Amino acid sequence: MPPFTKTFELAATKIKIPAVGLGTWKSEPGQVRDAVRVAIESGYRHIDCAWAYKNEAEVGQGIRDSGIDRKELFVTSKLWNTFHSPDKVAAGLQETLDNLGLDHLDLYLLHWPVAFAKQPSKGKPEIDWALTKDVSPTWAAMEKLVEQGKTKHIGVSNFTIGRCEKLLKQAKIKPAVNQVELNLHCSQPELVQWSHDHGILLEAYSPLGSTGAPQLSDSVVKDIAAAHGASPAQVLISWQVKRGIVVLPKSVTPQRIKENFESIDLSADEVSRLNKRASEFGTQRTVDPSKAWGVPDLWKDEPGAKL
Ligand SMILES: NC(=O)c1ccc[n+]([C@@H]2O[C@H](COP(=O)([O-])OP(=O)(O)OC[C@H]3O[C@@H](n4cnc5c(N)ncnc54)[C@H](OP(=O)(O)O)[C@@H]3O)[C@@H](O)[C@H]2O)c1
C-alpha cells in the first residue's frame, strides 16, 4: 500500500503540512525515542508533541537519531494551561524548544481553552477564570512568537465553533489549525463543515479511539478493511484524510507505526458508509477533562453558559 505522502496547505503561509503525523501522548520515555526514529525512517515528516506529555526531550533525541534535515520535518507542540498568562507564554514555548533541541516550531497550539492559575500534583487545578473566559491576551502573546520566528504558525486545540468565532473577532493572526478529537465515535460534522468554510484546518486526535484503539473492532470498519486487504487502523486513518483532516495516530510499536502510514483509496461509497456509521454514535468523547478540572462548560459556548 502506498505511503501517506498527501499534504494540506495552510491558508496563511501556503506552507504544506503532512496529512498524517505521529502522535506522542502517553508514549513513554524509553519507548518514544525509538518510535520517533522509526516513524521518520518509515516516511513520517510530521510529529505532534506537547509540553504536557513530559517526553519532548526524548522526542528530540529520536529526531536527531533519524538524521533527518530539520527543514523536512513539521513539528507541532502545545502551550500548557499553566502558561496562559501572557508573561509566561514565551517561557512555555522556550521550555519546549529546549527539550526538543530545536530553535523553532512549525506549529504551536493553545492546548486547551482553559487557563490554570495553579496545578497541584493531585486534585483539581485552580482555574484562572479571566483568562479562560477570554483567551485573547494569551493569543496576543502567541502572535508575538510568530513575529519573533519562534514558530511558523499558531493554532488552537479543543476549541468549539463558538470559541473559534470569538477568537476570529479578536485575532490579528488567524488560527491555522484546530486540533480536536475526531474519530468514529466523535466525528463532529458541523465543526468539520464550519472549519472548512472558515479556512481553519482540522487535526484529528485520538483517531483510533485513544488508548487500546477500541474503534478498530467496529464491524463496518473491519468489513471495509477486509475488502481492501488492509487493517482497520488504515481504514480509520484514510477516512479522516478523505474528509480533509490531518490525522495523528499514536503508536510506540514499530510494526503499527509503519502500518499506520500506509494509505488506502476508499471509494465514495465506503466513505459514506463510514460517515453513516459515525452518525450513529453522535459525540462520544474519549478525552474529556471537564469534570477532573471542574470546568463543566468546557464544550458549551452558547449564550448563558458559564464561560
Ligand atoms: N490536543 C489534545 O488535547 C490531544 C488529546 C489527545 C491526543 N492528542 C494527540 O493525538 C495523538 C493520538 O491520540 P491518542 O494517543 O489519544 O490515541 P490513538 O492514536 O487514537 O490511539 C493510540 C492507541 O492505539 C494503539 N495503536 C496505534 N496504532 C495501532 C494499530 N495499527 N493497531 C492496533 N493498535 C494501534 C496504540 O498502541 P501502542 O502505542 O502500544 O502501539 C495506543 O494504545 C496523541 O498521541 C497526541 O499527539 C492531542
The ligand as a Tripos MOL2 file, in Angstrom:
@<TRIPOS>MOLECULE
LIG
   48    52     1     0     0
SMALL
NO_CHARGES

@<TRIPOS>ATOM
      1 N1         -4.7710   18.2100   21.6400 N.am      1 LIG1
      2 C1         -5.1650   17.3550   22.5540 C.2       1 LIG1
      3 O1         -5.7840   17.7170   23.5780 O.2       1 LIG1
      4 C2         -4.8950   15.9010   22.3420 C.ar      1 LIG1
      5 C3         -5.6080   14.9420   23.0820 C.ar      1 LIG1
      6 C4         -5.3440   13.6020   22.8170 C.ar      1 LIG1
      7 C5         -4.4210   13.2330   21.8480 C.ar      1 LIG1
      8 N2         -3.7120   14.1990   21.1570 N.ar      1 LIG1
      9 C6         -2.7130   13.8460   20.1120 C.3       1 LIG1
     10 O2         -3.2700   12.8570   19.2380 O.3       1 LIG1
     11 C7         -2.4640   11.6860   19.2720 C.3       1 LIG1
     12 C8         -3.2980   10.4410   19.0410 C.3       1 LIG1
     13 O3         -4.3080   10.2700   20.0030 O.3       1 LIG1
     14 P1         -4.2510    9.1440   21.1460 P.3       1 LIG1
     15 O4         -2.8490    8.9260   21.5310 O.co2     1 LIG1
     16 O5         -5.2420    9.5570   22.1670 O.co2     1 LIG1
     17 O6         -4.8690    7.8540   20.5050 O.3       1 LIG1
     18 P2         -4.9050    6.9860   19.1390 P.3       1 LIG1
     19 O7         -3.8420    7.3910   18.2070 O.co2     1 LIG1
     20 O8         -6.3240    7.0130   18.6920 O.co2     1 LIG1
     21 O9         -4.6300    5.5250   19.7120 O.3       1 LIG1
     22 C9         -3.4300    5.1670   20.3340 C.3       1 LIG1
     23 C10        -3.5700    3.7030   20.7860 C.3       1 LIG1
     24 O10        -3.7640    2.8560   19.6610 O.3       1 LIG1
     25 C11        -2.7720    1.8410   19.6230 C.3       1 LIG1
     26 N3         -2.4870    1.6270   18.1910 N.ar      1 LIG1
     27 C12        -1.9140    2.5040   17.3280 C.ar      1 LIG1
     28 N4         -1.8620    2.0040   16.0910 N.ar      1 LIG1
     29 C13        -2.4130    0.7740   16.1550 C.ar      1 LIG1
     30 C14        -2.6300   -0.2480   15.1910 C.ar      1 LIG1
     31 N5         -2.2800   -0.0890   13.9200 N.pl3     1 LIG1
     32 N6         -3.2180   -1.4150   15.6030 N.ar      1 LIG1
     33 C15        -3.5820   -1.5900   16.8960 C.ar      1 LIG1
     34 N7         -3.4030   -0.6560   17.8580 N.ar      1 LIG1
     35 C16        -2.8240    0.5170   17.4810 C.ar      1 LIG1
     36 C17        -1.6170    2.3950   20.4160 C.3       1 LIG1
     37 O11        -0.8520    1.3550   20.9950 O.3       1 LIG1
     38 P3          0.7660    1.2920   21.0140 P.3       1 LIG1
     39 O12         1.2960    2.6710   21.1870 O.co2     1 LIG1
     40 O13         1.0240    0.4160   22.2110 O.co2     1 LIG1
     41 O14         1.1850    0.6580   19.7300 O.co2     1 LIG1
     42 C18        -2.3430    3.1860   21.5010 C.3       1 LIG1
     43 O15        -2.8020    2.3350   22.5430 O.3       1 LIG1
     44 C19        -1.8110   11.7710   20.6640 C.3       1 LIG1
     45 O16        -0.7350   10.8750   20.7980 O.3       1 LIG1
     46 C20        -1.4580   13.2310   20.7180 C.3       1 LIG1
     47 O17        -0.3050   13.5090   19.9360 O.3       1 LIG1
     48 C21        -3.9570   15.5160   21.3930 C.ar      1 LIG1
@<TRIPOS>BOND
     1     1     2 1
     2     2     3 2
     3     2     4 1
     4     4     5 ar
     5     4    48 ar
     6     5     6 ar
     7     6     7 ar
     8     7     8 ar
     9     8     9 1
    10     8    48 ar
    11     9    10 1
    12     9    46 1
    13    10    11 1
    14    11    12 1
    15    11    44 1
    16    12    13 1
    17    13    14 1
    18    14    15 2
    19    14    16 1
    20    14    17 1
    21    17    18 1
    22    18    19 2
    23    18    20 1
    24    18    21 1
    25    21    22 1
    26    22    23 1
    27    23    24 1
    28    23    42 1
    29    24    25 1
    30    25    26 1
    31    25    36 1
    32    26    27 ar
    33    26    35 ar
    34    27    28 ar
    35    28    29 ar
    36    29    30 ar
    37    29    35 ar
    38    30    31 1
    39    30    32 ar
    40    32    33 ar
    41    33    34 ar
    42    34    35 ar
    43    36    37 1
    44    36    42 1
    45    37    38 1
    46    38    39 2
    47    38    40 1
    48    38    41 1
    49    42    43 1
    50    44    45 1
    51    44    46 1
    52    46    47 1
@<TRIPOS>SUBSTRUCTURE
     1 LIG1         1 GROUP 0 **** ****
